[in-house]
Amino acid sequence: MDAARWVQPGKVVPIATITPLRLLGLLWRYLPLQIMAWFRFGSWCKRRRIPGAVTIIQQVLYLIYGVQIRVGAPIGGGLYIAHPIGCVIVPERMGTNCSIIAACTIGMRNEWEFPHFGNDVFVGAGARVLGAVRVGDSAKIGANAVVIDDVPTGATVVGVPGRVKSKAVPAVIAATTNPPSNGHHS
């Protein structure tokens, strides 16, 4: 599902359209997709308790790609990291089709507690999401915002500290989280 975000900008294409050859081409072309492949492989190794694999993969991600992402974290498919260098991604949970732009920190604040993300969350460049906050589905976090409080579903948060600038209309939220079931994806 991660590769489905890289075929056509701004869209999630049907997974069935990604052939093995196309996947290899995408992996060759997009560094962030390589990171997701390492992350998914590391998470697979962690679930199977393969000794040393997680540590090695964490080091590969940090030293070669410049990103810290907790291998084994429950991150849904379709994570899109536009510019991964300098990103720290340590959520308690992250839903599907989330987007992280650049130099973001998603992790603990003072306590050993981490953010919970819904689906389709957008995190702008330089943003910080810290502590046991809950970020609702389809929320948007503006560039350089510092989020230390919960973010409602569909809300846009900006500033330091982060403040809700706008909230989505319930019909808009329903349309983004429950697309029409006509067999076509937009």
Secondary structure, DSSP 8 states (H G I E B T S, - for coil): -TGGGTSSTT----GGG--HHHHHHHHHH-HHHHHHHHHHHHHHHHHTT-TTHHHHHHHHHHHHH--EE-TT--B-TT-EEEE-TT-EE--SBB-SS-EEEES-EEE-SSSS---EE-SS-EE-TT-EEESS-EE-TT-EE-TT-EE-S-B-TT-EEETTTTEEEE---HHHHHHHHS---SS---
